[in-house]
Amino acid sequence: MESVTGAFAGAAFALFGAALLVWTGARTIQRAPVALGVSPVASAALATLFGVLFLVLGVWCFTRI
């Protein structure tokens, strides 16, 4: 039963992290703001950091199955 929970959590984290990285990359390429009212460099860097963090967390969950 724990493997099902780990697989679900890993999939959720990995999908969210990948989607956040794709979205941040698309917004950066279009020179559109990643977050309104925040420095463009800081918001892109923070979104990239969290995207990578969630992707790594998803992979880590998959390795624990």
ZAPA-932070 format. One record per residue: residue number from 1; residue in three letters; x, y, z of N, C-alpha, C in turn. Coordinates in Angstrom, 1 decimal. Atoms other than C-alpha are relative to their C-alpha. Example, Ala and Ser with C-alpha at 12.3 -4.5 7.8 and 13.67 -1.06 7.14 Angstrom:
k = 1, r = ALA, n_xx = 0.9, n_yy = -1.2, n_zz = 0.0, ca_xx = 12.3, ca_yy = -4.5, ca_zz = 7.8, c_xx = 0.9, c_yy = 1.2, c_zz = 0.0
k = 2, r = SER, n_xx = -0.9, n_yy = -1.1, n_zz = 0.0, ca_xx = 13.7, ca_yy = -1.1, ca_zz = 7.1, c_xx = -0.8, c_yy = 1.1, c_zz = 0.8
//
This chain:
k = 1, r = MET, n_xx = 0.8, n_yy = -1.2, n_zz = 0.0, ca_xx = 0.0, ca_yy = 0.0, ca_zz = 0.0, c_xx = 0.9, c_yy = 1.3, c_zz = 0.0
k = 2, r = GLU, n_xx = -0.9, n_yy = -1.2, n_zz = -0.1, ca_xx = 2.9, ca_yy = 2.4, ca_zz = 0.7, c_xx = 0.6, c_yy = 0.3, c_zz = -1.4
k = 3, r = SER, n_xx = -0.5, n_yy = -0.2, n_zz = 1.4, ca_xx = 4.1, ca_yy = 1.9, ca_zz = -2.9, c_xx = -0.9, c_yy = 0.8, c_zz = -0.8
k = 4, r = VAL, n_xx = 1.0, n_yy = -0.8, n_zz = 0.8, ca_xx = 0.9, ca_yy = 3.3, ca_zz = -4.3, c_xx = 0.0, c_yy = 1.5, c_zz = 0.5
k = 5, r = THR, n_xx = -0.1, n_yy = -1.4, n_zz = -0.5, ca_xx = 1.1, ca_yy = 6.4, ca_zz = -2.1, c_xx = 1.3, c_yy = 0.6, c_zz = -0.5
k = 6, r = GLY, n_xx = -1.3, n_yy = -0.6, n_zz = 0.5, ca_xx = 4.8, ca_yy = 6.9, ca_zz = -3.0, c_xx = -0.1, c_yy = 0.3, c_zz = -1.5
k = 7, r = ALA, n_xx = 0.1, n_yy = -0.2, n_zz = 1.4, ca_xx = 4.0, ca_yy = 6.5, ca_zz = -6.7, c_xx = -0.9, c_yy = 1.2, c_zz = -0.3
k = 8, r = PHE, n_xx = 0.9, n_yy = -1.1, n_zz = 0.2, ca_xx = 1.1, ca_yy = 9.0, ca_zz = -6.5, c_xx = 0.8, c_yy = 1.3, c_zz = 0.4
k = 9, r = ALA, n_xx = -0.8, n_yy = -1.2, n_zz = -0.4, ca_xx = 3.3, ca_yy = 11.5, ca_zz = -4.5, c_xx = 1.1, c_yy = 0.4, c_zz = -1.0
k = 10, r = GLY, n_xx = -1.1, n_yy = -0.3, n_zz = 1.0, ca_xx = 6.2, ca_yy = 11.1, ca_zz = -6.9, c_xx = -0.5, c_yy = 0.5, c_zz = -1.3
k = 11, r = ALA, n_xx = 0.6, n_yy = -0.5, n_zz = 1.2, ca_xx = 4.0, ca_yy = 11.6, ca_zz = -9.9, c_xx = -0.5, c_yy = 1.4, c_zz = 0.1
k = 12, r = ALA, n_xx = 0.5, n_yy = -1.4, n_zz = -0.3, ca_xx = 2.3, ca_yy = 14.7, ca_zz = -8.4, c_xx = 1.2, c_yy = 1.0, c_zz = 0.0
k = 13, r = PHE, n_xx = -1.1, n_yy = -0.9, n_zz = -0.1, ca_xx = 5.6, ca_yy = 16.3, ca_zz = -7.5, c_xx = 0.8, c_yy = 0.2, c_zz = -1.3
k = 14, r = ALA, n_xx = -0.8, n_yy = 0.0, n_zz = 1.2, ca_xx = 7.4, ca_yy = 15.4, ca_zz = -10.7, c_xx = -0.8, c_yy = 0.8, c_zz = -1.1
k = 15, r = LEU, n_xx = 0.8, n_yy = -0.7, n_zz = 1.0, ca_xx = 4.5, ca_yy = 16.7, ca_zz = -12.9, c_xx = -0.1, c_yy = 1.5, c_zz = 0.3
k = 16, r = PHE, n_xx = 0.0, n_yy = -1.4, n_zz = -0.4, ca_xx = 4.2, ca_yy = 19.9, ca_zz = -10.9, c_xx = 1.3, c_yy = 0.7, c_zz = -0.3
k = 17, r = GLY, n_xx = -1.3, n_yy = -0.6, n_zz = 0.2, ca_xx = 7.9, ca_yy = 20.5, ca_zz = -11.0, c_xx = 0.3, c_yy = 0.2, c_zz = -1.5
k = 18, r = ALA, n_xx = -0.2, n_yy = -0.1, n_zz = 1.5, ca_xx = 8.1, ca_yy = 19.8, ca_zz = -14.8, c_xx = -0.8, c_yy = 1.1, c_zz = -0.6
k = 19, r = ALA, n_xx = 0.9, n_yy = -1.0, n_zz = 0.5, ca_xx = 5.1, ca_yy = 22.0, ca_zz = -15.5, c_xx = 0.5, c_yy = 1.4, c_zz = 0.4
k = 20, r = LEU, n_xx = -0.5, n_yy = -1.3, n_zz = -0.5, ca_xx = 6.5, ca_yy = 24.9, ca_zz = -13.4, c_xx = 1.3, c_yy = 0.4, c_zz = -0.8
k = 21, r = LEU, n_xx = -1.2, n_yy = -0.4, n_zz = 0.8, ca_xx = 9.8, ca_yy = 24.7, ca_zz = -15.3, c_xx = -0.3, c_yy = 0.3, c_zz = -1.4
k = 22, r = VAL, n_xx = 0.4, n_yy = -0.3, n_zz = 1.4, ca_xx = 8.1, ca_yy = 24.6, ca_zz = -18.7, c_xx = -0.6, c_yy = 1.4, c_zz = 0.0
k = 23, r = TRP, n_xx = 0.7, n_yy = -1.3, n_zz = 0.0, ca_xx = 5.9, ca_yy = 27.5, ca_zz = -17.8, c_xx = 0.9, c_yy = 1.2, c_zz = 0.3
k = 24, r = THR, n_xx = -0.9, n_yy = -1.1, n_zz = -0.3, ca_xx = 8.7, ca_yy = 29.6, ca_zz = -16.3, c_xx = 0.9, c_yy = 0.2, c_zz = -1.3
k = 25, r = GLY, n_xx = -0.8, n_yy = -0.1, n_zz = 1.2, ca_xx = 10.8, ca_yy = 28.9, ca_zz = -19.4, c_xx = -0.7, c_yy = 0.7, c_zz = -1.1
k = 26, r = ALA, n_xx = 0.8, n_yy = -0.6, n_zz = 1.1, ca_xx = 8.0, ca_yy = 29.9, ca_zz = -21.8, c_xx = -0.2, c_yy = 1.5, c_zz = 0.3
k = 27, r = ARG, n_xx = 0.2, n_yy = -1.4, n_zz = -0.4, ca_xx = 7.3, ca_yy = 33.1, ca_zz = -19.8, c_xx = 1.3, c_yy = 0.8, c_zz = -0.2
k = 28, r = THR, n_xx = -1.3, n_yy = -0.7, n_zz = 0.1, ca_xx = 11.1, ca_yy = 34.0, ca_zz = -19.8, c_xx = 0.3, c_yy = 0.2, c_zz = -1.4
k = 29, r = ILE, n_xx = -0.3, n_yy = -0.2, n_zz = 1.4, ca_xx = 11.5, ca_yy = 33.4, ca_zz = -23.5, c_xx = -0.8, c_yy = 1.1, c_zz = -0.6
k = 30, r = GLN, n_xx = 0.9, n_yy = -1.0, n_zz = 0.6, ca_xx = 8.5, ca_yy = 35.6, ca_zz = -24.3, c_xx = 0.3, c_yy = 1.4, c_zz = 0.7
k = 31, r = ARG, n_xx = -0.2, n_yy = -1.2, n_zz = -0.8, ca_xx = 9.9, ca_yy = 38.2, ca_zz = -21.9, c_xx = -1.2, c_yy = 0.6, c_zz = 0.7
k = 32, r = ALA, n_xx = 1.1, n_yy = -0.3, n_zz = -0.8, ca_xx = 6.7, ca_yy = 38.2, ca_zz = -20.0, c_xx = 0.3, c_yy = -0.2, c_zz = 1.5
k = 33, r = PRO, n_xx = -0.3, n_yy = 0.1, n_zz = -1.4, ca_xx = 6.6, ca_yy = 38.6, ca_zz = -16.2, c_xx = -0.4, c_yy = -1.4, c_zz = 0.5
k = 34, r = VAL, n_xx = 0.3, n_yy = 1.3, n_zz = -0.7, ca_xx = 6.7, ca_yy = 35.3, ca_zz = -14.2, c_xx = -0.9, c_yy = 0.3, c_zz = 1.1
k = 35, r = ALA, n_xx = 0.9, n_yy = -0.4, n_zz = -1.1, ca_xx = 5.1, ca_yy = 37.1, ca_zz = -11.2, c_xx = -0.2, c_yy = 1.5, c_zz = -0.1
k = 36, r = LEU, n_xx = 0.2, n_yy = -1.5, n_zz = 0.0, ca_xx = 3.5, ca_yy = 40.5, ca_zz = -11.2, c_xx = 0.4, c_yy = 0.7, c_zz = 1.2
k = 37, r = GLY, n_xx = -0.4, n_yy = -0.8, n_zz = -1.2, ca_xx = 4.9, ca_yy = 43.1, ca_zz = -9.0, c_xx = 1.3, c_yy = -0.4, c_zz = 0.6
k = 38, r = VAL, n_xx = -1.2, n_yy = 0.5, n_zz = -0.5, ca_xx = 8.2, ca_yy = 41.3, ca_zz = -8.5, c_xx = 1.1, c_yy = 0.2, c_zz = -1.0
k = 39, r = SER, n_xx = -1.1, n_yy = -0.1, n_zz = 0.9, ca_xx = 11.7, ca_yy = 41.7, ca_zz = -10.0, c_xx = -0.1, c_yy = -1.2, c_zz = -1.0
k = 40, r = PRO, n_xx = 0.1, n_yy = 1.1, n_zz = 1.0, ca_xx = 11.7, ca_yy = 39.6, ca_zz = -13.3, c_xx = 1.1, c_yy = -1.0, c_zz = 0.3
k = 41, r = VAL, n_xx = -1.1, n_yy = 0.9, n_zz = -0.3, ca_xx = 15.1, ca_yy = 38.1, ca_zz = -12.4, c_xx = -0.2, c_yy = -0.8, c_zz = 1.2
k = 42, r = ALA, n_xx = 0.2, n_yy = 0.7, n_zz = -1.2, ca_xx = 14.2, ca_yy = 37.2, ca_zz = -8.9, c_xx = -1.2, c_yy = -1.0, c_zz = -0.1
k = 43, r = SER, n_xx = 1.1, n_yy = 0.9, n_zz = 0.2, ca_xx = 10.8, ca_yy = 35.7, ca_zz = -9.9, c_xx = 0.3, c_yy = -1.2, c_zz = -0.8
k = 44, r = ALA, n_xx = -0.4, n_yy = 1.1, n_zz = 0.9, ca_xx = 12.3, ca_yy = 33.6, ca_zz = -12.7, c_xx = 1.0, c_yy = -0.9, c_zz = 0.8
k = 45, r = ALA, n_xx = -0.9, n_yy = 0.8, n_zz = -0.8, ca_xx = 15.1, ca_yy = 32.4, ca_zz = -10.4, c_xx = -0.7, c_yy = -0.8, c_zz = 1.0
k = 46, r = LEU, n_xx = 0.7, n_yy = 0.7, n_zz = -1.0, ca_xx = 12.8, ca_yy = 31.5, ca_zz = -7.6, c_xx = -0.9, c_yy = -1.1, c_zz = -0.6
k = 47, r = ALA, n_xx = 0.9, n_yy = 1.0, n_zz = 0.7, ca_xx = 10.3, ca_yy = 29.7, ca_zz = -9.9, c_xx = 0.8, c_yy = -1.1, c_zz = -0.5
k = 48, r = THR, n_xx = -0.9, n_yy = 1.0, n_zz = 0.5, ca_xx = 13.2, ca_yy = 27.8, ca_zz = -11.5, c_xx = 0.5, c_yy = -0.9, c_zz = 1.2
k = 49, r = LEU, n_xx = -0.5, n_yy = 0.8, n_zz = -1.1, ca_xx = 14.5, ca_yy = 26.8, ca_zz = -8.1, c_xx = -1.0, c_yy = -0.9, c_zz = 0.6
k = 50, r = PHE, n_xx = 1.0, n_yy = 0.9, n_zz = -0.5, ca_xx = 11.2, ca_yy = 25.5, ca_zz = -6.9, c_xx = -0.4, c_yy = -1.0, c_zz = -1.0
k = 51, r = GLY, n_xx = 0.2, n_yy = 1.0, n_zz = 1.0, ca_xx = 10.6, ca_yy = 23.7, ca_zz = -10.2, c_xx = 0.9, c_yy = -1.1, c_zz = 0.1
k = 52, r = VAL, n_xx = -1.0, n_yy = 1.0, n_zz = -0.2, ca_xx = 13.8, ca_yy = 21.9, ca_zz = -9.8, c_xx = -0.1, c_yy = -0.8, c_zz = 1.3
k = 53, r = LEU, n_xx = 0.2, n_yy = 0.6, n_zz = -1.4, ca_xx = 13.1, ca_yy = 21.2, ca_zz = -6.1, c_xx = -1.1, c_yy = -1.0, c_zz = -0.1
k = 54, r = PHE, n_xx = 1.2, n_yy = 1.0, n_zz = 0.1, ca_xx = 9.7, ca_yy = 19.6, ca_zz = -6.9, c_xx = 0.3, c_yy = -1.1, c_zz = -0.9
k = 55, r = LEU, n_xx = -0.4, n_yy = 1.1, n_zz = 0.9, ca_xx = 11.2, ca_yy = 17.6, ca_zz = -9.7, c_xx = 0.9, c_yy = -1.0, c_zz = 0.7
k = 56, r = VAL, n_xx = -0.9, n_yy = 0.9, n_zz = -0.8, ca_xx = 13.9, ca_yy = 16.2, ca_zz = -7.5, c_xx = -0.7, c_yy = -0.7, c_zz = 1.1
k = 57, r = LEU, n_xx = 0.9, n_yy = 0.7, n_zz = -1.0, ca_xx = 11.4, ca_yy = 15.5, ca_zz = -4.8, c_xx = -0.8, c_yy = -1.1, c_zz = -0.6
k = 58, r = GLY, n_xx = 0.8, n_yy = 1.0, n_zz = 0.7, ca_xx = 9.3, ca_yy = 13.6, ca_zz = -7.2, c_xx = 0.9, c_yy = -1.2, c_zz = -0.4
k = 59, r = VAL, n_xx = -0.9, n_yy = 1.1, n_zz = 0.3, ca_xx = 12.3, ca_yy = 11.5, ca_zz = -8.4, c_xx = 0.4, c_yy = -0.7, c_zz = 1.3
k = 60, r = TRP, n_xx = -0.3, n_yy = 0.6, n_zz = -1.3, ca_xx = 13.2, ca_yy = 10.9, ca_zz = -4.7, c_xx = -1.1, c_yy = -0.9, c_zz = 0.5
k = 61, r = CYS, n_xx = 1.1, n_yy = 0.8, n_zz = -0.4, ca_xx = 9.7, ca_yy = 9.6, ca_zz = -4.0, c_xx = 0.0, c_yy = -1.3, c_zz = -0.8
k = 62, r = PHE, n_xx = 0.0, n_yy = 1.2, n_zz = 0.9, ca_xx = 10.0, ca_yy = 7.2, ca_zz = -7.0, c_xx = 1.1, c_yy = -1.0, c_zz = 0.5
k = 63, r = THR, n_xx = -1.1, n_yy = 0.8, n_zz = -0.4, ca_xx = 13.3, ca_yy = 5.9, ca_zz = -5.6, c_xx = -0.3, c_yy = -0.7, c_zz = 1.3
k = 64, r = ARG, n_xx = 0.3, n_yy = 0.6, n_zz = -1.3, ca_xx = 11.7, ca_yy = 5.1, ca_zz = -2.2, c_xx = -1.0, c_yy = -1.1, c_zz = -0.2
k = 65, r = ILE, n_xx = 1.1, n_yy = 1.0, n_zz = 0.2, ca_xx = 9.1, ca_yy = 2.7, ca_zz = -3.8, c_xx = 0.6, c_yy = -1.4, c_zz = 0.2
//
